[in-house]
Each structure stands twice: as C-alpha cells, then as structure tokens.
Amino acid sequence: EECTINGKKYIVYEDQLLKLFDLCLKCGAVTDKKIHENGSMLTVHQSCSNCEHYVTWNSQPLINSIPVGNIALSASILFSGNTPLPMIRFLSHLNCKAISESTFYDHQQQYLLPTINAVWANHKTRLYTQLAGKELRLTGDGKSQLITLYLLHLVTQVKGTEPTIQRKTFIQGLFLQLLLYN
C-alpha cells in the first residue's frame, strides 16, 4: 500500500464514519464492529455473523506498525515551531483524537531529530562541495548575528582558514568575537 503523507486529511465524526460499517459488504447483513484508537488513528474491526466475513480498516496508513498521521502530527508540531502541549490541548478541546505529549517526544527523539540531522548533514556536504575553492564575500547589517556566525563558520570550514571580518562598529565586532571564539 502506497503511503501518501501529502494527501488531504479531513475531520470526520466517528458516528458518521461508523455508519459505513453497519452492513456487511459481502452479504448485506447487519454487522458487529469494534473500534480501537492509537493516537490519531482509528481502527475498525467489522465482523459478520451471517457470512463470517471479517474486515479490519485503519483510518491512516502504517509504516513499520506506526500510524503515519501520528508521525505527521509530531512533525507538524515540531516544524511549525510549536510545543506539543498547547497543540494537543487544542485538539482535545475539539474532541479530536491525537497523540500524547510523551508520544511526541518519543517521535522527536526516535525519528524527527535523526532525520533532521541527516538532511542537514547532506545539505552541508552539498553546499561545501559547491563552495569549495570559491572566493566568498559576506556582509551583514548587524541585525542577525547568528546568521552571520553561521556563514562565517561555513566559510571557515570551506576555505580552511580563519574568517576575516570587516566590522561596522566596535560593538558589533566585539559581539562577533565573543560568538566566534568563546
């Protein structure tokens, strides 16, 4: 089964969804159904006593037994710059099933941060390769010292030399010195 993490998602009311499982798809008889929740995923087990037909349906795909929507929810919280508790509380007020705070932190530790680190390492390697041997001139207005620091660090790694900084003001230069060498 192909996983489409970028596919559309909807808010679906449980009672409306379960109406789809009232009748057996094989013989049309009334069925028994049991539901199971796993974070944001709903699993419906439908059984027909008339023809013994049994169906298990998941509301989202699984990757290695992990609901894709749960990982997507954790990633969305992290990548949007939010913290999990307010987002989970928001969904709770909507009575929308979601992951727990501990699940978010498990996902962050096991999947999200290692993936971010791998993508970042790959990006840096490509960038270093593109910039190797090229002369770079960097300027800044002193409003974003952290970006300036990153670029100077990048140049240092690419060129293999200490960065040369033309300072606009003594204070800005002093600040950059503190960041670079302490």
C-alpha positions in Angstrom: 0.0 0.0 0.0 1.4 3.3 -1.1 1.8 5.9 1.7 0.7 9.4 0.7 1.8 11.6 3.6 1.0 14.7 1.5 -2.6 13.6 0.8 -5.5 15.5 2.1 -6.8 14.9 5.6 -10.3 15.6 7.0 -12.0 15.9 10.3 -14.5 13.0 10.3 -17.1 12.5 13.0 -17.0 9.0 14.5 -20.7 8.3 14.3 -20.8 9.2 10.7 -17.8 7.1 9.8 -19.1 4.0 11.7 -22.3 4.1 9.6 -20.2 2.9 6.7 -19.6 -0.3 8.7 -23.2 -1.1 9.7 -23.7 -3.6 6.9 -21.6 -6.4 5.6 -20.0 -5.6 2.2 -20.3 -9.3 1.2 -23.8 -10.3 2.2 -25.5 -7.0 3.3 -26.4 -8.3 6.8 -26.0 -6.1 9.9 -22.5 -6.5 11.4 -20.8 -6.2 14.7 -18.0 -3.6 15.0 -15.3 -2.9 17.5 -13.1 0.2 17.4 -9.6 0.7 18.6 -7.7 4.1 18.9 -4.0 4.6 18.5 -3.3 8.4 18.8 -4.9 10.0 15.8 -5.7 6.6 14.1 -8.9 4.8 14.3 -9.1 1.0 13.5 -12.5 -0.6 12.9 -12.9 -4.3 13.2 -16.1 -5.4 11.4 -17.4 -8.9 11.6 -20.5 -10.5 10.1 -22.1 -13.4 11.9 -24.2 -14.3 8.9 -21.4 -15.0 6.3 -18.4 -14.9 8.7 -16.8 -12.1 6.7 -14.2 -10.1 8.7 -12.7 -6.7 7.8 -10.1 -4.6 9.6 -9.9 -0.9 8.4 -7.4 1.7 9.5 -8.1 5.4 9.1 -4.5 6.0 8.0 -1.6 4.1 6.6 1.1 2.4 8.8 4.8 2.5 8.3 6.5 -0.2 10.4 3.3 -0.5 12.5 3.4 3.2 13.3 0.4 5.3 12.1 1.6 7.9 9.6 -0.8 10.5 10.9 0.8 10.3 14.4 4.3 10.9 12.9 2.9 13.7 10.7 1.3 15.3 13.7 4.5 15.2 15.7 6.4 16.6 12.7 3.9 19.4 12.1 4.1 20.4 15.8 7.9 20.5 15.7 8.4 22.1 12.2 5.8 24.8 12.9 7.8 25.9 16.0 5.1 25.0 18.4 5.4 23.0 21.6 3.3 19.8 21.9 1.1 20.6 25.0 -0.8 23.6 23.5 -1.4 21.8 20.2 -2.6 18.6 22.0 -4.8 20.7 24.3 -6.2 22.5 21.2 -7.1 19.2 19.6 -8.5 17.9 22.9 -10.9 20.9 23.1 -12.1 20.0 19.6 -12.5 16.4 20.9 -10.2 15.4 18.1 -8.1 12.3 18.8 -4.4 13.0 18.9 -1.1 11.7 20.2 0.1 12.2 23.8 2.9 14.6 24.8 5.1 11.6 25.6 4.4 10.2 22.1 5.5 13.5 20.6 8.8 13.4 22.5 9.3 9.7 21.5 8.8 10.6 17.9 11.1 13.6 18.2 13.9 11.5 19.7 13.5 8.4 17.6 12.6 9.8 14.1 12.4 13.5 13.7 15.7 14.7 15.1 17.8 12.0 13.5 16.0 12.8 10.2 16.7 16.5 10.6 20.3 15.8 11.4 20.7 13.5 8.3 19.1 16.0 6.0 21.2 18.9 7.4 24.4 16.9 7.1 23.6 16.0 3.5 22.7 19.7 2.7 26.0 20.9 4.3 28.0 18.4 2.3 26.4 19.5 -1.0 26.9 23.2 0.0 30.6 22.7 0.9 31.2 20.9 -2.4 29.6 23.8 -4.3 31.5 26.5 -2.5 34.9 24.7 -2.3 37.7 26.9 -3.7 35.4 29.8 -4.4 36.0 33.3 -3.0 33.2 34.4 -0.9 32.4 37.9 0.4 29.9 38.1 3.2 28.4 41.3 4.6 25.8 41.9 7.2 24.0 44.7 8.9 24.5 43.5 12.4 20.8 42.7 12.9 21.2 38.9 12.7 24.5 37.9 14.3 23.5 34.2 14.4 23.2 34.1 10.6 26.5 35.9 10.2 28.1 33.5 12.6 26.8 30.5 10.7 28.0 31.9 7.4 31.5 32.7 8.9 31.6 29.1 10.3 30.6 27.8 6.9 33.4 29.8 5.1 35.9 28.7 7.7 35.1 25.0 7.0 35.0 25.5 3.2 38.2 27.6 3.0 40.0 26.1 5.9 41.1 29.5 7.2 40.0 31.9 9.9 37.4 34.3 8.7 38.3 37.9 8.1 35.7 40.3 9.4 35.3 43.9 8.4 33.5 45.5 11.4 31.0 48.3 11.0 31.3 49.2 14.7 33.5 48.2 17.5 30.5 46.8 19.5 29.3 44.6 16.6 32.9 43.4 16.1 33.3 42.6 19.8 30.0 40.7 19.8 31.1 38.6 16.8 34.4 37.9 18.5 32.6 36.7 21.6 30.4 34.4 19.5 33.2 33.1 17.3 36.0 32.5 19.8 34.2 31.7 23.1 
